[in-house]
């Protein structure tokens, strides 16, 4: 098992929690998902050690109340929450195909915020909650487009909504929003089971292009099923990431 963390401090803390829970000690890679260079370095480090990858879980996310940009000048939530997973999946695609049957799981939420392709980076207008919701929409669009593109390869792609979970995600939000989020969220331990089921449960084998909430398939927002929107986001993501994907 390999864990990718934003910093050495976060990575070692995660390893300590896994060790305390009696789990296997993961290999640790450090990468800022908002940085293309950091993602490429992490992917090279992984593929230098491993020929196969059987499960890739995209669970990183940030919420920022004011607009910040990545090292490449992209709005930071968009860069971290969507463009980072898009890049990483592409760079690990060969190891996923070699490891087939393999799975890509994207942890997200049933966002109904449509993408403003004329202002995708929030340069003209930035509202934090709207920008964050758009990244969750992008997660769903990506997961479903990836599933369609990988049909017949033995690699599946699904989206998982763990419900509202207490975490440090909202630490940059105003205090009232932080408290509301805390009061309406469940302990993180309750989110782990459904994610593990989707990752390894026999009932999920071969399923692709699905959206799960607490282990049950649910209908995603209709907008995220629009293949024209999926393909438009895919093309924009390729351009922003400087990639020409092979799927």
N, C-alpha and C positions, 0 to 999 in steps of 0.2 A: 504494500500500500504506500502511495506517495501523497503527501499533503503539500499543496501550494499555498503559501502564506504571503501577506503583504510585507511583512518585516520579520526579522529574526526573533524579535520579542514576541510577536503574535504567534509565530510558528512554534516556538519552544513552549509557550503557554498551552497551545493546542495539544502538543505531544504529551505534556504533563497531565492534561485532563484525560487523554486517551489511556495513558499508563495507569492513572488512578482508577479508571473504570475497568481495567483488566484487559484492554484491547491490545492488538499488536502494535509495536512501536513503528510508526510510519517513517519512511524516508521523507526528508524535508527539502523543498525547493522554495526559494524566495523570489517573488516577482510582484511588481506593481502592475495590476491588470490594466491600468490606464496608459501604460508605456509599451509601445510596440517593441522597442529594443529589449526590455526586460522579459516580455513574453517570449520573444525569439530565443533569448538565452536560456530560459527555463525549459522550453521545448527541446532545444539542442541537448541540454543536460539530461533530460529524461530519455530521449531517443538514443543517446550514447550508451545508456545503461540497460535499456529495455527494448526488445524487438516487438513486444505485443502489449496492447492495452485493452482490457476487457470492460472497463467501466470508467466513464468520465462524468463527474458531477460538477455542474456549474452552480455554486452556491454563494459566491461573493456578491456583495452589493453595498452601495453607499447612498446616503441621503444627505444632501447639502442644501442649507437654506439660502445661501448666496451662490451666485454663479462663479465657479472656478474652472480653470482649463487644465488639460493634461499637458505633458511635455511636448506633445505634437499640436497643441492648440485646440483640441476638441473639448467640448463641454464635459466636465469631469464625471458626472453621473452617467451620461451616455457612453463615454469612453470605458468606464469601469464595468457598468452593469450589462452593456450589450456588446460593444466593440471588442472588449477583452475576450469574452467567451467565443465570439465569432472567430477571432484570430487564433486562439488556442486550439479550437476544434480543427481548424484548417491545418495547423502545423502538426497536429497529432493524428491526422486522418489515416496515414499509412499504418501506423501502429494499431489503430482501431480496426482497420480492415484485416490486418494480419491476425489480430486477436479475436476475430469474429467466431462465434456470436458475441457481439459487444453492444454496449448501451451508452447513449449520451442522455443524461438527465439534466434538465434545466429547472432550477428552483425559481419559481416566480409567483405571480398572483393574477387573478382574473380581471386585469385592468381593462377599462372601457375607454381609456384616453386615446383618441386617434393621433397618428403622427402628423405633424406639420412639416411636410417635406420642404416647404419654402423657408422654414426657420428651425431646422432640426437641431441646431446647436444652441438655440435660445439666445441668439445675438440680438435680435430685434425686441423680443419680449421674453422675460424669464420669470416664471412662477414655479417655485420649488416643488410643490406637490404635483403640479401638472407635468413638470419635466421628469419627476421620478415615475409617475404613472406611465408616461410615454416609454420609459425604459422597460417597464414590465410588459407593456404591449409588444415592444420590440422582442423581448424574450420569447413570447408566444409565437410571433411571426417567424422568428428564427427556428424555433423547435419544430414547427410544422413544415417549413420549407426544407429543413435538413432531412426530416423523415421522408419527404417525397423524393428528394434527390438521392437518398441512400437506399432506396428500394432495391432489393435483390442483392445487396452486398453483405447481408448478415449483420449490419450495424443498424440499430434502431435509435430513434430519437423521440423522447416524450418530455412533457412538462409536468411538474409537480408543484402543487400549492399546499404547503404544510399548515395553512391557517396562520393566524396572527401569533407571532412568537416573540417572547421577551428577549431582546438582545440590545446591543449598543448601536443598532442601526440608526436610531433617531436621536443620537446624542447631540447633533448639531441643530435640532429643531427647537423652537421656542418651548419654554417650560410647560405651558398648557398642553401642547401637542405631545410632548414627551410623556406627561402623566396620563393623558387619554390613551396613548398607545400602550403604556404599561398596564393600565387597568383592564383593557380589553384583550390583552394577549395572554397566551398560555405559556407555562414554563417550557424551555427548549427541549427538555426530555420527551415531551409529548409529541414533538415534531419528528423525532428521529425514527420512530417505528415505521410510519408510512413511507418515509424516504427509503429506508432499508428494504421494505417490502417491494417497492417499485424497482429497486436496484437488483434484488436477488430473489424475490418471491417467484415460485414456479408459475403462478397464475399470470404473471406479466411477461413471460417468455414469448418473444416474437411479436409482442404488441408494439406498434409504432404510430406516431402521429396522434397520440392520445394526451389528454389532460386529466390529471388525477388530483382529487382533494381527499386527504385522509384515507387513501387507499382505494377510493371509488372513482370510476371514470365519470367526468362531468362534461357538459357542453361548454366550450370556451366562448368568449364573446364573438359574435358573428363576424365582426370586423377582422379579427385575427385569422379567420379562415379564408379570407379573400386572397386568392393566389396572386392576383395582380399587385396587391399591396406587398405581399411576401416577396415577390420578385423585385419590386422597386426597392425595398429595403435591402435586399441582398446585393443588388447592383451598387447602391450607395455605400454599403458597408465595404464591399470590395474596393471601391475607389478610395474611401477614407483610410482603409487599412493598408493600401498599396499592395493588394493581393489580386491574383487571378485564380479563383478557386477551381478545382478540378472535378467538381461534382455539380 
